[in-house]
Amino acid sequence: MSDLQIRSAAACDIDSVLGFWREAAEGTSISDDRDGVARLIATDPEALLLAERAGVLVGTVIAGFDGWRCSAYRLAVHPDHRRQGVASALLEAAERRFAALGGRRADAMVLVRNETAHHAWGAAGYAPEEHWRRWVKPLTS
């Protein structure tokens, strides 16, 4: 995995990240647009982690910490690079970030229908908490 580089995203990466998510991520988010990613980078410049091989984007994860909870979002690996340790490396980087910020537990948003992701998260030591249910309310129309 020595050829894999992990770094924080910058504003110049926004378009490539959005294109990457359209190709590699499962599902969409209300924040999957230029303004949403720009706001993330401006608010927490180290949260969006990118994995690259030879300068090519092969994976992402958002490692957000609000001072209370450590949350992982948008773990995505390009189909041609899956099962090569990219997701594991991204999650390890996210967990190092969480620990450095004083986080105590990480949680992740994982689509119920995304069986492939369930295996990846489980292999990394994460487990579902079936007694919780996510409640949402869109703030924009």
VEXTI-743817 format. One record per atom (N, C-alpha, C): residue number from 1; x, y, z. Coordinates in steps of 0.1 Angstrom, whole numbers, always signed. Example, Ala and Ser with C-alpha at 12.3 -4.5 7.8 and 13.67 -1.06 7.14 Angstrom:
<sites>
<site><num>1</num><east>+132</east><north>-57</north><up>+78</up></site>
<site><num>1</num><east>+123</east><north>-45</north><up>+78</up></site>
<site><num>1</num><east>+132</east><north>-33</north><up>+78</up></site>
<site><num>2</num><east>+128</east><north>-22</north><up>+71</up></site>
<site><num>2</num><east>+137</east><north>-11</north><up>+71</up></site>
<site><num>2</num><east>+129</east><north>+0</north><up>+79</up></site>
</sites>
This chain:
<sites>
<site><num>1</num><east>+8</east><north>-12</north><up>+0</up></site>
<site><num>1</num><east>+0</east><north>+0</north><up>+0</up></site>
<site><num>1</num><east>+9</east><north>+13</north><up>+0</up></site>
<site><num>2</num><east>+22</east><north>+11</north><up>-2</up></site>
<site><num>2</num><east>+31</east><north>+22</north><up>-1</up></site>
<site><num>2</num><east>+28</east><north>+32</north><up>-13</up></site>
<site><num>3</num><east>+22</east><north>+28</north><up>-23</up></site>
<site><num>3</num><east>+19</east><north>+37</north><up>-34</up></site>
<site><num>3</num><east>+6</east><north>+45</north><up>-32</up></site>
<site><num>4</num><east>-1</east><north>+43</north><up>-21</up></site>
<site><num>4</num><east>-13</east><north>+50</north><up>-18</up></site>
<site><num>4</num><east>-10</east><north>+62</north><up>-9</up></site>
<site><num>5</num><east>-15</east><north>+74</north><up>-14</up></site>
<site><num>5</num><east>-13</east><north>+86</north><up>-6</up></site>
<site><num>5</num><east>-26</east><north>+91</north><up>-1</up></site>
<site><num>6</num><east>-27</east><north>+95</north><up>+12</up></site>
<site><num>6</num><east>-39</east><north>+100</north><up>+17</up></site>
<site><num>6</num><east>-36</east><north>+114</north><up>+22</up></site>
<site><num>7</num><east>-45</east><north>+123</north><up>+17</up></site>
<site><num>7</num><east>-44</east><north>+137</north><up>+21</up></site>
<site><num>7</num><east>-58</east><north>+144</north><up>+22</up></site>
<site><num>8</num><east>-58</east><north>+155</north><up>+28</up></site>
<site><num>8</num><east>-70</east><north>+163</north><up>+30</up></site>
<site><num>8</num><east>-74</east><north>+170</north><up>+17</up></site>
<site><num>9</num><east>-86</east><north>+171</north><up>+14</up></site>
<site><num>9</num><east>-91</east><north>+178</north><up>+1</up></site>
<site><num>9</num><east>-89</east><north>+193</north><up>+3</up></site>
<site><num>10</num><east>-87</east><north>+199</north><up>-9</up></site>
<site><num>10</num><east>-87</east><north>+214</north><up>-9</up></site>
<site><num>10</num><east>-98</east><north>+218</north><up>-19</up></site>
<site><num>11</num><east>-100</east><north>+231</north><up>-19</up></site>
<site><num>11</num><east>-111</east><north>+237</north><up>-28</up></site>
<site><num>11</num><east>-109</east><north>+233</north><up>-43</up></site>
<site><num>12</num><east>-96</east><north>+231</north><up>-47</up></site>
<site><num>12</num><east>-94</east><north>+227</north><up>-61</up></site>
<site><num>12</num><east>-98</east><north>+213</north><up>-64</up></site>
<site><num>13</num><east>-101</east><north>+205</north><up>-54</up></site>
<site><num>13</num><east>-105</east><north>+191</north><up>-56</up></site>
<site><num>13</num><east>-120</east><north>+189</north><up>-57</up></site>
<site><num>14</num><east>-128</east><north>+199</north><up>-55</up></site>
<site><num>14</num><east>-142</east><north>+198</north><up>-54</up></site>
<site><num>14</num><east>-148</east><north>+191</north><up>-66</up></site>
<site><num>15</num><east>-145</east><north>+196</north><up>-78</up></site>
<site><num>15</num><east>-151</east><north>+190</north><up>-90</up></site>
<site><num>15</num><east>-147</east><north>+175</north><up>-92</up></site>
<site><num>16</num><east>-135</east><north>+172</north><up>-89</up></site>
<site><num>16</num><east>-131</east><north>+158</north><up>-91</up></site>
<site><num>16</num><east>-137</east><north>+149</north><up>-80</up></site>
<site><num>17</num><east>-139</east><north>+154</north><up>-68</up></site>
<site><num>17</num><east>-146</east><north>+146</north><up>-58</up></site>
<site><num>17</num><east>-160</east><north>+144</north><up>-62</up></site>
<site><num>18</num><east>-167</east><north>+154</north><up>-66</up></site>
<site><num>18</num><east>-181</east><north>+152</north><up>-70</up></site>
<site><num>18</num><east>-182</east><north>+142</north><up>-82</up></site>
<site><num>19</num><east>-173</east><north>+143</north><up>-92</up></site>
<site><num>19</num><east>-173</east><north>+133</north><up>-103</up></site>
<site><num>19</num><east>-170</east><north>+119</north><up>-98</up></site>
<site><num>20</num><east>-161</east><north>+118</north><up>-89</up></site>
<site><num>20</num><east>-157</east><north>+105</north><up>-83</up></site>
<site><num>20</num><east>-169</east><north>+99</north><up>-76</up></site>
<site><num>21</num><east>-176</east><north>+107</north><up>-68</up></site>
<site><num>21</num><east>-188</east><north>+102</north><up>-60</up></site>
<site><num>21</num><east>-198</east><north>+97</north><up>-70</up></site>
<site><num>22</num><east>-201</east><north>+104</north><up>-81</up></site>
<site><num>22</num><east>-211</east><north>+99</north><up>-91</up></site>
<site><num>22</num><east>-207</east><north>+85</north><up>-96</up></site>
<site><num>23</num><east>-194</east><north>+83</north><up>-97</up></site>
<site><num>23</num><east>-190</east><north>+70</north><up>-103</up></site>
<site><num>23</num><east>-188</east><north>+59</north><up>-92</up></site>
<site><num>24</num><east>-183</east><north>+63</north><up>-81</up></site>
<site><num>24</num><east>-178</east><north>+53</north><up>-71</up></site>
<site><num>24</num><east>-187</east><north>+51</north><up>-59</up></site>
<site><num>25</num><east>-195</east><north>+61</north><up>-55</up></site>
<site><num>25</num><east>-202</east><north>+61</north><up>-43</up></site>
<site><num>25</num><east>-216</east><north>+55</north><up>-45</up></site>
<site><num>26</num><east>-221</east><north>+49</north><up>-35</up></site>
<site><num>26</num><east>-235</east><north>+43</north><up>-35</up></site>
<site><num>26</num><east>-244</east><north>+53</north><up>-29</up></site>
<site><num>27</num><east>-254</east><north>+57</north><up>-37</up></site>
<site><num>27</num><east>-264</east><north>+67</north><up>-32</up></site>
<site><num>27</num><east>-259</east><north>+81</north><up>-33</up></site>
<site><num>28</num><east>-268</east><north>+90</north><up>-30</up></site>
<site><num>28</num><east>-265</east><north>+104</north><up>-31</up></site>
<site><num>28</num><east>-268</east><north>+111</north><up>-18</up></site>
<site><num>29</num><east>-263</east><north>+123</north><up>-16</up></site>
<site><num>29</num><east>-266</east><north>+131</north><up>-4</up></site>
<site><num>29</num><east>-271</east><north>+144</north><up>-8</up></site>
<site><num>30</num><east>-278</east><north>+150</north><up>+0</up></site>
<site><num>30</num><east>-284</east><north>+164</north><up>-3</up></site>
<site><num>30</num><east>-272</east><north>+174</north><up>-4</up></site>
<site><num>31</num><east>-261</east><north>+170</north><up>+2</up></site>
<site><num>31</num><east>-249</east><north>+179</north><up>+1</up></site>
<site><num>31</num><east>-239</east><north>+176</north><up>-10</up></site>
<site><num>32</num><east>-243</east><north>+167</north><up>-19</up></site>
<site><num>32</num><east>-234</east><north>+164</north><up>-30</up></site>
<site><num>32</num><east>-235</east><north>+174</north><up>-41</up></site>
<site><num>33</num><east>-230</east><north>+186</north><up>-38</up></site>
<site><num>33</num><east>-229</east><north>+196</north><up>-48</up></site>
<site><num>33</num><east>-217</east><north>+205</north><up>-45</up></site>
<site><num>34</num><east>-214</east><north>+214</north><up>-54</up></site>
<site><num>34</num><east>-202</east><north>+223</north><up>-52</up></site>
<site><num>34</num><east>-203</east><north>+230</north><up>-39</up></site>
<site><num>35</num><east>-215</east><north>+236</north><up>-36</up></site>
<site><num>35</num><east>-216</east><north>+244</north><up>-24</up></site>
<site><num>35</num><east>-214</east><north>+236</north><up>-11</up></site>
<site><num>36</num><east>-220</east><north>+224</north><up>-11</up></site>
<site><num>36</num><east>-219</east><north>+215</north><up>+0</up></site>
<site><num>36</num><east>-205</east><north>+211</north><up>+3</up></site>
<site><num>37</num><east>-197</east><north>+207</north><up>-7</up></site>
<site><num>37</num><east>-184</east><north>+203</north><up>-5</up></site>
<site><num>37</num><east>-175</east><north>+215</north><up>-1</up></site>
<site><num>38</num><east>-177</east><north>+226</north><up>-8</up></site>
<site><num>38</num><east>-169</east><north>+238</north><up>-4</up></site>
<site><num>38</num><east>-172</east><north>+242</north><up>+10</up></site>
<site><num>39</num><east>-184</east><north>+241</north><up>+15</up></site>
<site><num>39</num><east>-187</east><north>+244</north><up>+29</up></site>
<site><num>39</num><east>-180</east><north>+235</north><up>+38</up></site>
<site><num>40</num><east>-180</east><north>+222</north><up>+35</up></site>
<site><num>40</num><east>-173</east><north>+212</north><up>+43</up></site>
<site><num>40</num><east>-158</east><north>+216</north><up>+44</up></site>
<site><num>41</num><east>-152</east><north>+218</north><up>+33</up></site>
<site><num>41</num><east>-137</east><north>+221</north><up>+33</up></site>
<site><num>41</num><east>-134</east><north>+234</north><up>+40</up></site>
<site><num>42</num><east>-143</east><north>+244</north><up>+39</up></site>
<site><num>42</num><east>-141</east><north>+257</north><up>+46</up></site>
<site><num>42</num><east>-143</east><north>+256</north><up>+61</up></site>
<site><num>43</num><east>-153</east><north>+248</north><up>+65</up></site>
<site><num>43</num><east>-156</east><north>+246</north><up>+79</up></site>
<site><num>43</num><east>-146</east><north>+237</north><up>+86</up></site>
<site><num>44</num><east>-142</east><north>+226</north><up>+80</up></site>
<site><num>44</num><east>-133</east><north>+217</north><up>+86</up></site>
<site><num>44</num><east>-123</east><north>+212</north><up>+75</up></site>
<site><num>45</num><east>-112</east><north>+219</north><up>+73</up></site>
<site><num>45</num><east>-104</east><north>+216</north><up>+61</up></site>
<site><num>45</num><east>-97</east><north>+203</north><up>+61</up></site>
<site><num>46</num><east>-97</east><north>+196</north><up>+73</up></site>
<site><num>46</num><east>-90</east><north>+183</north><up>+73</up></site>
<site><num>46</num><east>-100</east><north>+171</north><up>+73</up></site>
<site><num>47</num><east>-113</east><north>+174</north><up>+72</up></site>
<site><num>47</num><east>-123</east><north>+163</north><up>+73</up></site>
<site><num>47</num><east>-125</east><north>+154</north><up>+61</up></site>
<site><num>48</num><east>-124</east><north>+160</north><up>+49</up></site>
<site><num>48</num><east>-125</east><north>+152</north><up>+37</up></site>
<site><num>48</num><east>-112</east><north>+146</north><up>+33</up></site>
<site><num>49</num><east>-110</east><north>+133</north><up>+34</up></site>
<site><num>49</num><east>-98</east><north>+126</north><up>+31</up></site>
<site><num>49</num><east>-99</east><north>+120</north><up>+18</up></site>
<site><num>50</num><east>-88</east><north>+122</north><up>+10</up></site>
<site><num>50</num><east>-87</east><north>+116</north><up>-3</up></site>
<site><num>50</num><east>-76</east><north>+106</north><up>-4</up></site>
<site><num>51</num><east>-78</east><north>+94</north><up>-10</up></site>
<site><num>51</num><east>-68</east><north>+84</north><up>-13</up></site>
<site><num>51</num><east>-65</east><north>+85</north><up>-28</up></site>
<site><num>52</num><east>-52</east><north>+86</north><up>-31</up></site>
<site><num>52</num><east>-47</east><north>+87</north><up>-45</up></site>
<site><num>52</num><east>-36</east><north>+77</north><up>-47</up></site>
<site><num>53</num><east>-36</east><north>+73</north><up>-60</up></site>
<site><num>53</num><east>-26</east><north>+64</north><up>-65</up></site>
<site><num>53</num><east>-21</east><north>+71</north><up>-77</up></site>
<site><num>54</num><east>-8</east><north>+74</north><up>-78</up></site>
<site><num>54</num><east>-2</east><north>+81</north><up>-89</up></site>
<site><num>54</num><east>-10</east><north>+93</north><up>-93</up></site>
<site><num>55</num><east>-15</east><north>+101</north><up>-83</up></site>
<site><num>55</num><east>-22</east><north>+113</north><up>-86</up></site>
<site><num>55</num><east>-36</east><north>+111</north><up>-90</up></site>
<site><num>56</num><east>-41</east><north>+99</north><up>-90</up></site>
<site><num>56</num><east>-55</east><north>+96</north><up>-94</up></site>
<site><num>56</num><east>-63</east><north>+93</north><up>-82</up></site>
<site><num>57</num><east>-75</east><north>+99</north><up>-81</up></site>
<site><num>57</num><east>-84</east><north>+97</north><up>-69</up></site>
<site><num>57</num><east>-89</east><north>+83</north><up>-70</up></site>
<site><num>58</num><east>-87</east><north>+76</north><up>-59</up></site>
<site><num>58</num><east>-93</east><north>+62</north><up>-58</up></site>
<site><num>58</num><east>-102</east><north>+59</north><up>-46</up></site>
<site><num>59</num><east>-102</east><north>+69</north><up>-37</up></site>
<site><num>59</num><east>-111</east><north>+67</north><up>-25</up></site>
<site><num>59</num><east>-113</east><north>+80</north><up>-17</up></site>
<site><num>60</num><east>-124</east><north>+80</north><up>-10</up></site>
<site><num>60</num><east>-127</east><north>+92</north><up>-1</up></site>
<site><num>60</num><east>-134</east><north>+87</north><up>+12</up></site>
<site><num>61</num><east>-132</east><north>+95</north><up>+22</up></site>
<site><num>61</num><east>-140</east><north>+94</north><up>+34</up></site>
<site><num>61</num><east>-141</east><north>+108</north><up>+40</up></site>
<site><num>62</num><east>-152</east><north>+111</north><up>+46</up></site>
<site><num>62</num><east>-154</east><north>+123</north><up>+54</up></site>
<site><num>62</num><east>-153</east><north>+119</north><up>+68</up></site>
<site><num>63</num><east>-143</east><north>+124</north><up>+75</up></site>
<site><num>63</num><east>-141</east><north>+121</north><up>+90</up></site>
<site><num>63</num><east>-144</east><north>+134</north><up>+98</up></site>
<site><num>64</num><east>-157</east><north>+135</north><up>+101</up></site>
<site><num>64</num><east>-162</east><north>+147</north><up>+108</up></site>
<site><num>64</num><east>-162</east><north>+146</north><up>+123</up></site>
<site><num>65</num><east>-158</east><north>+156</north><up>+130</up></site>
<site><num>65</num><east>-159</east><north>+156</north><up>+144</up></site>
<site><num>65</num><east>-164</east><north>+170</north><up>+149</up></site>
<site><num>66</num><east>-175</east><north>+169</north><up>+156</up></site>
<site><num>66</num><east>-182</east><north>+181</north><up>+161</up></site>
<site><num>66</num><east>-178</east><north>+185</north><up>+175</up></site>
<site><num>67</num><east>-168</east><north>+178</north><up>+181</up></site>
<site><num>67</num><east>-165</east><north>+180</north><up>+195</up></site>
<site><num>67</num><east>-172</east><north>+170</north><up>+204</up></site>
<site><num>68</num><east>-182</east><north>+163</north><up>+199</up></site>
<site><num>68</num><east>-189</east><north>+153</north><up>+207</up></site>
<site><num>68</num><east>-189</east><north>+140</north><up>+200</up></site>
<site><num>69</num><east>-191</east><north>+139</north><up>+187</up></site>
<site><num>69</num><east>-192</east><north>+126</north><up>+180</up></site>
<site><num>69</num><east>-182</east><north>+126</north><up>+168</up></site>
<site><num>70</num><east>-177</east><north>+115</north><up>+166</up></site>
<site><num>70</num><east>-168</east><north>+112</north><up>+154</up></site>
<site><num>70</num><east>-177</east><north>+105</north><up>+144</up></site>
<site><num>71</num><east>-179</east><north>+111</north><up>+132</up></site>
<site><num>71</num><east>-188</east><north>+105</north><up>+122</up></site>
<site><num>71</num><east>-180</east><north>+103</north><up>+109</up></site>
<site><num>72</num><east>-182</east><north>+92</north><up>+103</up></site>
<site><num>72</num><east>-176</east><north>+89</north><up>+90</up></site>
<site><num>72</num><east>-187</east><north>+88</north><up>+80</up></site>
<site><num>73</num><east>-185</east><north>+95</north><up>+69</up></site>
<site><num>73</num><east>-194</east><north>+96</north><up>+58</up></site>
<site><num>73</num><east>-187</east><north>+94</north><up>+45</up></site>
<site><num>74</num><east>-195</east><north>+91</north><up>+34</up></site>
<site><num>74</num><east>-190</east><north>+90</north><up>+20</up></site>
<site><num>74</num><east>-177</east><north>+82</north><up>+19</up></site>
<site><num>75</num><east>-176</east><north>+71</north><up>+26</up></site>
<site><num>75</num><east>-165</east><north>+62</north><up>+23</up></site>
<site><num>75</num><east>-168</east><north>+56</north><up>+9</up></site>
<site><num>76</num><east>-160</east><north>+58</north><up>+0</up></site>
<site><num>76</num><east>-162</east><north>+53</north><up>-14</up></site>
<site><num>76</num><east>-148</east><north>+50</north><up>-20</up></site>
<site><num>77</num><east>-148</east><north>+39</north><up>-27</up></site>
<site><num>77</num><east>-136</east><north>+34</north><up>-33</up></site>
<site><num>77</num><east>-139</east><north>+31</north><up>-48</up></site>
<site><num>78</num><east>-131</east><north>+36</north><up>-57</up></site>
<site><num>78</num><east>-134</east><north>+33</north><up>-71</up></site>
<site><num>78</num><east>-135</east><north>+18</north><up>-73</up></site>
<site><num>79</num><east>-144</east><north>+13</north><up>-82</up></site>
<site><num>79</num><east>-146</east><north>-1</north><up>-84</up></site>
<site><num>79</num><east>-133</east><north>-8</north><up>-88</up></site>
<site><num>80</num><east>-124</east><north>-2</north><up>-96</up></site>
<site><num>80</num><east>-112</east><north>-8</north><up>-100</up></site>
<site><num>80</num><east>-102</east><north>-9</north><up>-89</up></site>
<site><num>81</num><east>-104</east><north>-3</north><up>-78</up></site>
<site><num>81</num><east>-94</east><north>-3</north><up>-67</up></site>
<site><num>81</num><east>-100</east><north>-10</north><up>-54</up></site>
<site><num>82</num><east>-111</east><north>-16</north><up>-55</up></site>
<site><num>82</num><east>-117</east><north>-22</north><up>-43</up></site>
<site><num>82</num><east>-109</east><north>-35</north><up>-40</up></site>
<site><num>83</num><east>-110</east><north>-39</north><up>-27</up></site>
<site><num>83</num><east>-104</east><north>-51</north><up>-22</up></site>
<site><num>83</num><east>-88</east><north>-50</north><up>-23</up></site>
<site><num>84</num><east>-83</east><north>-38</north><up>-22</up></site>
<site><num>84</num><east>-69</east><north>-36</north><up>-23</up></site>
<site><num>84</num><east>-64</east><north>-28</north><up>-11</up></site>
<site><num>85</num><east>-72</east><north>-26</north><up>+0</up></site>
<site><num>85</num><east>-68</east><north>-19</north><up>+12</up></site>
<site><num>85</num><east>-71</east><north>-5</north><up>+12</up></site>
<site><num>86</num><east>-77</east><north>+1</north><up>+2</up></site>
<site><num>86</num><east>-80</east><north>+15</north><up>+1</up></site>
<site><num>86</num><east>-89</east><north>+20</north><up>+12</up></site>
<site><num>87</num><east>-100</east><north>+13</north><up>+14</up></site>
<site><num>87</num><east>-110</east><north>+16</north><up>+24</up></site>
<site><num>87</num><east>-104</east><north>+15</north><up>+38</up></site>
<site><num>88</num><east>-96</east><north>+4</north><up>+40</up></site>
<site><num>88</num><east>-90</east><north>+2</north><up>+53</up></site>
<site><num>88</num><east>-80</east><north>+14</north><up>+56</up></site>
<site><num>89</num><east>-72</east><north>+18</north><up>+46</up></site>
<site><num>89</num><east>-63</east><north>+29</north><up>+48</up></site>
<site><num>89</num><east>-70</east><north>+42</north><up>+51</up></site>
<site><num>90</num><east>-81</east><north>+44</north><up>+44</up></site>
<site><num>90</num><east>-89</east><north>+56</north><up>+47</up></site>
<site><num>90</num><east>-95</east><north>+56</north><up>+61</up></site>
<site><num>91</num><east>-100</east><north>+45</north><up>+65</up></site>
<site><num>91</num><east>-106</east><north>+44</north><up>+78</up></site>
<site><num>91</num><east>-96</east><north>+45</north><up>+89</up></site>
<site><num>92</num><east>-84</east><north>+40</north><up>+87</up></site>
<site><num>92</num><east>-73</east><north>+41</north><up>+97</up></site>
<site><num>92</num><east>-69</east><north>+56</north><up>+98</up></site>
<site><num>93</num><east>-69</east><north>+63</north><up>+87</up></site>
<site><num>93</num><east>-65</east><north>+78</north><up>+87</up></site>
<site><num>93</num><east>-76</east><north>+85</north><up>+94</up></site>
<site><num>94</num><east>-89</east><north>+82</north><up>+92</up></site>
<site><num>94</num><east>-100</east><north>+88</north><up>+98</up></site>
<site><num>94</num><east>-99</east><north>+86</north><up>+113</up></site>
<site><num>95</num><east>-97</east><north>+74</north><up>+117</up></site>
<site><num>95</num><east>-96</east><north>+70</north><up>+131</up></site>
<site><num>95</num><east>-84</east><north>+77</north><up>+138</up></site>
<site><num>96</num><east>-73</east><north>+79</north><up>+132</up></site>
<site><num>96</num><east>-62</east><north>+86</north><up>+137</up></site>
<site><num>96</num><east>-66</east><north>+101</north><up>+140</up></site>
<site><num>97</num><east>-73</east><north>+106</north><up>+130</up></site>
<site><num>97</num><east>-78</east><north>+120</north><up>+131</up></site>
<site><num>97</num><east>-87</east><north>+121</north><up>+143</up></site>
<site><num>98</num><east>-97</east><north>+112</north><up>+144</up></site>
<site><num>98</num><east>-106</east><north>+112</north><up>+155</up></site>
<site><num>98</num><east>-99</east><north>+111</north><up>+169</up></site>
<site><num>99</num><east>-89</east><north>+102</north><up>+170</up></site>
<site><num>99</num><east>-82</east><north>+101</north><up>+182</up></site>
<site><num>99</num><east>-74</east><north>+113</north><up>+186</up></site>
<site><num>100</num><east>-68</east><north>+119</north><up>+176</up></site>
<site><num>100</num><east>-60</east><north>+131</north><up>+178</up></site>
<site><num>100</num><east>-69</east><north>+143</north><up>+183</up></site>
<site><num>101</num><east>-82</east><north>+143</north><up>+179</up></site>
<site><num>101</num><east>-91</east><north>+153</north><up>+183</up></site>
<site><num>101</num><east>-98</east><north>+150</north><up>+196</up></site>
<site><num>102</num><east>-95</east><north>+139</north><up>+202</up></site>
<site><num>102</num><east>-101</east><north>+135</north><up>+215</up></site>
<site><num>102</num><east>-114</east><north>+127</north><up>+213</up></site>
<site><num>103</num><east>-117</east><north>+122</north><up>+202</up></site>
<site><num>103</num><east>-129</east><north>+114</north><up>+200</up></site>
<site><num>103</num><east>-128</east><north>+101</north><up>+207</up></site>
<site><num>104</num><east>-140</east><north>+96</north><up>+211</up></site>
<site><num>104</num><east>-140</east><north>+83</north><up>+219</up></site>
<site><num>104</num><east>-147</east><north>+72</north><up>+211</up></site>
<site><num>105</num><east>-155</east><north>+75</north><up>+201</up></site>
<site><num>105</num><east>-161</east><north>+64</north><up>+194</up></site>
<site><num>105</num><east>-165</east><north>+70</north><up>+180</up></site>
<site><num>106</num><east>-163</east><north>+61</north><up>+170</up></site>
<site><num>106</num><east>-167</east><north>+66</north><up>+156</up></site>
<site><num>106</num><east>-179</east><north>+59</north><up>+152</up></site>
<site><num>107</num><east>-188</east><north>+66</north><up>+145</up></site>
<site><num>107</num><east>-199</east><north>+60</north><up>+139</up></site>
<site><num>107</num><east>-200</east><north>+63</north><up>+125</up></site>
<site><num>108</num><east>-208</east><north>+55</north><up>+117</up></site>
<site><num>108</num><east>-208</east><north>+57</north><up>+103</up></site>
<site><num>108</num><east>-222</east><north>+56</north><up>+98</up></site>
<site><num>109</num><east>-225</east><north>+63</north><up>+87</up></site>
<site><num>109</num><east>-237</east><north>+62</north><up>+80</up></site>
<site><num>109</num><east>-235</east><north>+53</north><up>+69</up></site>
<site><num>110</num><east>-243</east><north>+41</north><up>+69</up></site>
<site><num>110</num><east>-241</east><north>+31</north><up>+59</up></site>
<site><num>110</num><east>-255</east><north>+27</north><up>+53</up></site>
<site><num>111</num><east>-257</east><north>+28</north><up>+41</up></site>
<site><num>111</num><east>-270</east><north>+24</north><up>+35</up></site>
<site><num>111</num><east>-273</east><north>+10</north><up>+38</up></site>
<site><num>112</num><east>-286</east><north>+8</north><up>+41</up></site>
<site><num>112</num><east>-290</east><north>-6</north><up>+45</up></site>
<site><num>112</num><east>-289</east><north>-15</north><up>+33</up></site>
<site><num>113</num><east>-291</east><north>-10</north><up>+21</up></site>
<site><num>113</num><east>-291</east><north>-19</north><up>+9</up></site>
<site><num>113</num><east>-277</east><north>-21</north><up>+4</up></site>
<site><num>114</num><east>-267</east><north>-14</north><up>+9</up></site>
<site><num>114</num><east>-253</east><north>-15</north><up>+4</up></site>
<site><num>114</num><east>-246</east><north>-27</north><up>+11</up></site>
<site><num>115</num><east>-248</east><north>-39</north><up>+6</up></site>
<site><num>115</num><east>-242</east><north>-51</north><up>+12</up></site>
<site><num>115</num><east>-227</east><north>-51</north><up>+11</up></site>
<site><num>116</num><east>-222</east><north>-46</north><up>+0</up></site>
<site><num>116</num><east>-207</east><north>-45</north><up>-1</up></site>
<site><num>116</num><east>-201</east><north>-36</north><up>+10</up></site>
<site><num>117</num><east>-207</east><north>-25</north><up>+13</up></site>
<site><num>117</num><east>-202</east><north>-16</north><up>+23</up></site>
<site><num>117</num><east>-203</east><north>-23</north><up>+37</up></site>
<site><num>118</num><east>-214</east><north>-31</north><up>+39</up></site>
<site><num>118</num><east>-215</east><north>-38</north><up>+52</up></site>
<site><num>118</num><east>-203</east><north>-46</north><up>+55</up></site>
<site><num>119</num><east>-198</east><north>-53</north><up>+45</up></site>
<site><num>119</num><east>-186</east><north>-62</north><up>+46</up></site>
<site><num>119</num><east>-174</east><north>-53</north><up>+49</up></site>
<site><num>120</num><east>-172</east><north>-42</north><up>+42</up></site>
<site><num>120</num><east>-161</east><north>-34</north><up>+44</up></site>
<site><num>120</num><east>-161</east><north>-28</north><up>+58</up></site>
<site><num>121</num><east>-172</east><north>-23</north><up>+63</up></site>
<site><num>121</num><east>-173</east><north>-17</north><up>+76</up></site>
<site><num>121</num><east>-171</east><north>-27</north><up>+87</up></site>
<site><num>122</num><east>-177</east><north>-39</north><up>+85</up></site>
<site><num>122</num><east>-175</east><north>-50</north><up>+94</up></site>
<site><num>122</num><east>-160</east><north>-54</north><up>+96</up></site>
<site><num>123</num><east>-154</east><north>-55</north><up>+84</up></site>
<site><num>123</num><east>-139</east><north>-59</north><up>+84</up></site>
<site><num>123</num><east>-131</east><north>-49</north><up>+92</up></site>
<site><num>124</num><east>-135</east><north>-36</north><up>+92</up></site>
<site><num>124</num><east>-128</east><north>-26</north><up>+99</up></site>
<site><num>124</num><east>-132</east><north>-25</north><up>+114</up></site>
<site><num>125</num><east>-140</east><north>-34</north><up>+118</up></site>
<site><num>125</num><east>-144</east><north>-34</north><up>+133</up></site>
<site><num>125</num><east>-156</east><north>-27</north><up>+136</up></site>
<site><num>126</num><east>-164</east><north>-22</north><up>+127</up></site>
<site><num>126</num><east>-176</east><north>-15</north><up>+129</up></site>
<site><num>126</num><east>-188</east><north>-25</north><up>+129</up></site>
<site><num>127</num><east>-198</east><north>-22</north><up>+137</up></site>
<site><num>127</num><east>-210</east><north>-30</north><up>+138</up></site>
<site><num>127</num><east>-223</east><north>-22</north><up>+138</up></site>
<site><num>128</num><east>-234</east><north>-26</north><up>+132</up></site>
<site><num>128</num><east>-246</east><north>-19</north><up>+133</up></site>
<site><num>128</num><east>-252</east><north>-19</north><up>+147</up></site>
<site><num>129</num><east>-258</east><north>-8</north><up>+151</up></site>
<site><num>129</num><east>-265</east><north>-7</north><up>+163</up></site>
<site><num>129</num><east>-280</east><north>-6</north><up>+159</up></site>
<site><num>130</num><east>-286</east><north>-18</north><up>+159</up></site>
<site><num>130</num><east>-300</east><north>-19</north><up>+154</up></site>
<site><num>130</num><east>-310</east><north>-11</north><up>+163</up></site>
<site><num>131</num><east>-307</east><north>-8</north><up>+175</up></site>
<site><num>131</num><east>-317</east><north>-1</north><up>+183</up></site>
<site><num>131</num><east>-317</east><north>+14</north><up>+181</up></site>
<site><num>132</num><east>-309</east><north>+19</north><up>+171</up></site>
<site><num>132</num><east>-309</east><north>+33</north><up>+168</up></site>
<site><num>132</num><east>-316</east><north>+34</north><up>+154</up></site>
<site><num>133</num><east>-322</east><north>+45</north><up>+152</up></site>
<site><num>133</num><east>-328</east><north>+48</north><up>+139</up></site>
<site><num>133</num><east>-324</east><north>+63</north><up>+135</up></site>
<site><num>134</num><east>-320</east><north>+65</north><up>+123</up></site>
<site><num>134</num><east>-317</east><north>+79</north><up>+119</up></site>
<site><num>134</num><east>-329</east><north>+86</north><up>+116</up></site>
<site><num>135</num><east>-331</east><north>+98</north><up>+121</up></site>
<site><num>135</num><east>-342</east><north>+107</north><up>+118</up></site>
<site><num>135</num><east>-336</east><north>+119</north><up>+111</up></site>
<site><num>136</num><east>-343</east><north>+123</north><up>+100</up></site>
<site><num>136</num><east>-338</east><north>+135</north><up>+93</up></site>
<site><num>136</num><east>-349</east><north>+144</north><up>+90</up></site>
<site><num>137</num><east>-345</east><north>+157</north><up>+87</up></site>
<site><num>137</num><east>-354</east><north>+167</north><up>+83</up></site>
<site><num>137</num><east>-346</east><north>+176</north><up>+73</up></site>
<site><num>138</num><east>-349</east><north>+176</north><up>+61</up></site>
<site><num>138</num><east>-342</east><north>+185</north><up>+51</up></site>
<site><num>138</num><east>-345</east><north>+200</north><up>+55</up></site>
<site><num>139</num><east>-335</east><north>+208</north><up>+55</up></site>
<site><num>139</num><east>-336</east><north>+222</north><up>+58</up></site>
<site><num>139</num><east>-337</east><north>+231</north><up>+46</up></site>
<site><num>140</num><east>-336</east><north>+225</north><up>+34</up></site>
<site><num>140</num><east>-338</east><north>+232</north><up>+22</up></site>
<site><num>140</num><east>-348</east><north>+224</north><up>+13</up></site>
<site><num>141</num><east>-354</east><north>+231</north><up>+4</up></site>
<site><num>141</num><east>-364</east><north>+224</north><up>-4</up></site>
<site><num>141</num><east>-358</east><north>+221</north><up>-18</up></site>
</sites>
